[in-house]
Amino acid sequence: MATFAELQTFADRTALAIPFVDYQLGAPAGQAFRPAQAMGADVPGALYDPKTKVLHVRADGLTLSGYNFDGLTVSVEANNITLRNSHFDASVGVYSVIQAPGKSGLTIDHSTFDGLKLNRPFADFINGREGEVKIAYNQFLNVASDAIQIKRGLIEHNYFSGAGYAAGAHADAITLDHTLGKVVITDNFIDYRNAPDALAATTSAISIGNYFGDNADISVTRNVLLGGSYTVYVHDFGRYATGLTTVAGNYIGAGAYGDLYPNGRPASLIYQDNGKTGAAIRGAQAGQGTQGPGGSGAAGAVEGTEGSDWLHGTGGSVIGHGGRDYLFGSSQADRFVYEAVTDSAAKAPDVIADFTSGVDKIDLSLLAGPAHLDFIGDAAFDGRAGSVHAVASGPSTFVEADMNGDRVADFRIELKGAPHLAAYDFIL
């Protein structure tokens, strides 16, 4: 779970709206909840069945505010229902809230959903089925697997943290497997980095795939998206159509293998301006790194651990060491130093978020020991040991080194923003 200091860092260094800094969410502090199981004649149109532990909501336009819905499932069987200022958990059933087929207009806001870190089968906190849904200013915590699944509607200003507590979970914060109308996902903070006490690794922050029908008119903008094996999946399985899907202007990072799943991307996907904000954050489960001589804000060495680190340069050396590191420069000239091939493995490369060509440097002088490295521009490896090239691919440039001359990259760094690199950008 991100600390307040981490959230504040995002607020300071991005133009994105950050929860608990720019706005508050979840059930209001000090809220005195009424037990939902005790609903009676005072709430016409809401009926609790103690045998099934399901609360049936059957009156159009009903607003339920200030309730404790723990230990039950809310079945929304009417139109234009609002659930507000309330608390939900994942202790029973497979959903906390499910909208019935043929119903629409569900709004859920300013509420807290807690999965309680339970290892039990649980599908989603919220399933909107075919109807319109608005989900805003909520917290989703300690999730067994998935959090939200909808087919049309708005998901905005929500905070997600902690998932994978069910053994074998395929944990996605938001799943879109078949849309029936416009879907807008904006201004959310999804922290699906792997929790140390979870039983399964997370899969993605957002998963978009035409598994069960056509997908189209999807907008994912201005979110902070962290974690997963790949943080964002947009996949065309070929069975159904995929229309316009826009993923733009987000901060995306901390995926175990990358930001965007590389296979099956539909031709209609617009993926641009993601991860270029230069926001610096150190993972809650990652190594914290150390500040070298020079102190905070001065030009000194920032050094990581042998695990995964988030490091922010101060105008001196940035040394990530082992693990997959996420590195950020400063307004000054920074030098990103690599001392061994294992510092940035080809299968799990470091990410440099804001490298500036002609200002910053990539120092590979220690990589080959006494041997010499040669920069060959963007040319393919030709069998010469010690060749270094820089190849643009989509939104990134990849710096790769073939250390033994087998024409295969032994070392790789990913540079966000696809900067064009020249020999003067390297210390070899």
N, C-alpha and C positions, 0 to 999 in steps of 0.2 A: 504494500500500500504506500502510495506516495506520501512523503511527509509534507507539512505545510511549507517548509523551506524549499522543497522541490517545486511545489506548486507556485510559490512566489517567484522562483527563478524563471519559470515559464512565463509568468505574467510580466516580469521585468524585460524579458528578451524577445517576446513575440507580440504580435498584434491580436493574439487570440484571447477569447474570453475564458478565464480559468476559474474553476469552482473553488469556493471558500476564500477566494481573493477578490474576484470581480462580482461574484454573486453567491448567494446561499441556496442550498437545496436540501432535499430530504425532508422528513417530518420535522416540523418546527421544534426547536429546543424547548424542553419543559412541557411538551404537549401531553395533556392528560387524556389517554385513549379510553374510549368506551369499548367494552367487549362486544365484538360483532355477533357472537353466539347468542347474546341476550336480546337481539332485535325481536320486537314483538309488534303489537298493534301500533306502536308509536312510529313505525317506519312502514307504511303501507307499500306493498310491492316488493318487499324483501323478505324472504323466508329461509330460515336456516334449518337444514335437515341434519340432526345429530348422528343419524346412522351412517350417512355417506360423508359427513363433514363437508358438505357443500352449501354455500349460501347462494340461493337463487334470487337474482335481481330481475324483476319482471315488469316494472313500471317505467314507461318512457320518461326521459328527462330527469330521472332521480339523481340527486347528489348525496353521496355518503362521505362525510368529512369527520376526521378525528376518531377513527375506529382502529381497534387492534384486530387485524384479520389473521393473526398467527393461528396455526393449527387448522386451517380450513382452505378450501378453494372457492374463489368467487366466480360464479358462472353468470356472465352478463347475457341475459336473454331478452333485452329490450334495447331501444335506440337511445342515443345521446345520454349515456350514463357517465357520471363524473365520480371518480374515486380520488379523494384529496386528503392531505395532512394525516396520513394513516401509516400503519406498519404492517408488513407482510413477512412471512417466513416460508421455508420450503420443507416443513416437517411432515406434511401429508400430501397425498395426491401426486400428480405430475406437473401441475401448473399452479401458480398462485392466483392468476387471473386469466380466464379464457372467455373470449367473445363468441357467442353462439353463431352458427351459420345463418346468414340472412340478416344479421344485425350490424349496425354501424354507428359511428359517432362516439366511440368510447374515448374518454379523456382520463388520464392518470397523471397527477402532478403533486409535487411537494410531498412525496412519500418515500419511505425507506423499505427496501427489500433485502432481507438477510437470509442467505442460504445456510447459515449456522455451521458451515464447513462439514455438512453431513455427507457421509458416503452412502447414498441411496439413489435409486433411479429417480430422476427428476428431469423433465424436458425443458421447460422454460418458466421464468417468472411470469412473462406475459406472452400470450398467443392471441393475436388479433383476428385470426382466421381471415375471412374474405372482406371484412368491413374496414371502414376508415378508423384510424386510431391516432390520437395525439398523446405522446409520452414526453413529459417535460419536468425538469427540476427534481429528479428523483435520484436516489442512491441505490446501487445494486452491488451488494457485498457478499463475499465468501460463497461464490456460486458453485453448485455441484458440477454443472456443465455449461449450458447456454443460458442467456438472460432474456433476450427478446426475439420474437419472430412475428413479422407482420407482412401483409401483402399490399397495403397502401397506407399513407399517412405521414406523420411528422414525428421524428425523434430528435429532441433538442435539449441542450443544457442539462445533460445527465452525467453522473459520475459512476464508473464501473471499476471495481477493484477486487481482485482475488477470485480465482476460478480453478477448476480441475480437481475438486475435492471428492468427486465420485470416481472410483476405480474404473479405468478404461474410458473415461469421458472424452468426447470430441468437442472440446470447449470453444465455442465462438460467442462473443458478446452479443452481436447482432447478426441474425441470419435472414437472408432474403432468398428463398428458393423458388418463388413463383409470384410475380407481382401482378396486381389487377388494377393498378392506378399509380399515380405519382407517389414516389417515396423520397422524402427529404431527410437526411441525417446530417445535422449541423451543430457545431458548438458543444460537442460532447467531449469528455475526457475519459478515455477507455484505457485503463492500466491492466492489461492482461499479461503482464510479465509473470513468469513462473514463480509461484509462491513456494517457499522452502518446505512448507508442511502439506502441500497438495499431493494427491496421489497420481495425478496425470498432468502431463505438460499441456499447456493451452495450444489451441490450433490457430486461432486468428482473433483479431479485434472485430473485423467485419468480414463476413462470408457472403458473397453474391454468386449464385450459380443457378442455371435453369434446370434444376433437378426434376421438378414436377410440373413445369409449365413455362410459358414465355416470361421473360424479364425485360422491362423497358422503363424509361423515364425515371432513372434513379440518380440522385444527386448526393454526393458525400463531400462536404466542404467544411473548412474551418474547425476541424476536430484535432485533438491530440490523440493519436492512436499508437499504443505501445504493446509489444509482446507478440505471442503466438509463434508458431514455427515460421510462417510468413504472416506479417501483420495484416495484410489485406489479400483476400482471394476474390478475383473476378474471373469466373470460369464458364466457358461455353462448352457444354457437353454434347452439343450437336443434335440432341433430341427435339429441342424446342428453339424458338427464335430468341435472340438477344438484341434488344434495341439500345437506345442511347443510355450509357452509364458514364457519369462524370465523377471522377475522384480528383479534386483539385483544391489547392490552398490549405492542405492539412499538414500537421507535423506528424511524420510517420517514422517509427524507429523501434529498435530493440527486438525485432523478429530474429529468431534463432538462425534462420537461413537467408533472410532478406525482408524487404519491405512489401514487395508485390510478387505473388506467386507467378512463376515464369511461364507456365504451360497453360494452353487453352484460352488465352486471352482473346475476347471477341474483338472483331474489327471496329465495332461501335464504341469501344472504350476510349474515353478521353482521360488520360492520366498526366497531370501536369502541375508544376509549382508545388510539389509536395516535399517536405523535409528541407526547405531552403531557408528556414527562419533563423538558423543559428542558435536556437534555444539550447541551453545547457542544462542537463539534469543528470544526476547520478542515481542509478537504479537502486531501489530500496533493497533488492536482493543482490546487487552487484557490489564489487569492490569499490571502496570510496576514494582510493588514490591518496597521494600526499602532495602538499605544496612545498616545492624546494626553496632554496635561498631566494630572497627577494620579497617574500611575504605576499599577502593577498593584494592583488591589483598591480603588483610590480612585475617586471620582466624577470622571471625565474623559471626553473624547471618544474613541470608538473608531471608526476610520475604515478603510474598505476600499479596494479598487482598482477599476479599470474592468472587472475580470474577476469571476468568481464567488467570493464569500468566505463564510466562516463566522466570524461575529463575536459576541462575548459582551460585553454591556454591563456597565458598572461603576457605574451610578447617574448617568450623564450622557448625552451624546448618542451615538447609534449611527448612523453615516453609511455606508451601503453603497456608494454611487456606482453605476456601471454594472454590467452582468452580473446574473445571478440569484443573489441573496444569501440566506443562511440566518442569521437574526438571533435572538439570545437576550437576554433581559433579565437583571436581577439581582434581589436581594431588595429593592433600593431602587427609586425612581421613575426610569424610563428614558424618553428622548425619541428616537424614531425619526425621523430627519430625511431628507427628500427634497428635492433641489434642482432636479431636472429630470424631465420625463415619462419620459425614457429611463432613469432610475434603476431603474424597476420596470415593464417593458413588459407590456402586457396579455396577450401570448401566453406570456410567461415571467416571471411575477411573483415578487418577493421573498417569502420566507416568514418570518413572525415566529412563533416557536414558543410563546411564553408571555406574550402581552400581557395585562396586568391592567387592566381598565376602571376608571376612577376614580383610578388611580395613574399609569400610564404615559401617554405622549402620542404622537400621530402628528403630526409637524410638516410641513405641506404649504404653509407660508406663502411659500416661494420658487418654488413650482411654476408659478404663473401670472404671474410678474413683477409688474407694477403692478396687474394685474387682480385681482378679488376672487373667492374661492371660496365656495360656499354648501353647507352640509351639509343634505341633504333626508331624513335618516333612511334607511329601507329602501324609499322610494318609487322607482318606475321613473324613468328619465331622461325629462324632458318637453320637451327642446329648448332649454333654457337653458344657454348656455355657462358652464363653471365649476362645474357641479353635482357634488357628491360624495355618494355613498351607500354604505351598508354592508349587504350582503346575505348572509344565512346560507345555506350550501349544504352539506349533509352534515356532516362533522366540522370544517368551516372557515367563517369569515366572510371575505368578500371586500370590501375597500375599493376602490371604483372612482371614477374621475373622467372626466367627459365635458367635454373642454376646449373643443371647438368647437361644441357644440350639435347634433350629428348623432345623438344618442341612442345612441351607441356608445362603449364604454369605451376611452379612450386610455391609461389608467394603471390599474394594479391591484396590490394587495398581498393576500396570503393570510395570514390569522391563524388558527393552529391552535387547536382547542378551541372554535370557534364562539362567541366572546364577543359579548354584546350591547353595541353601541357607542352612545354618545350624543354630543351636540355638545361636551361638556366633555372628550371624549377626543382632540379635535383642536386643533391650532393652525393656523388658516387665515388 
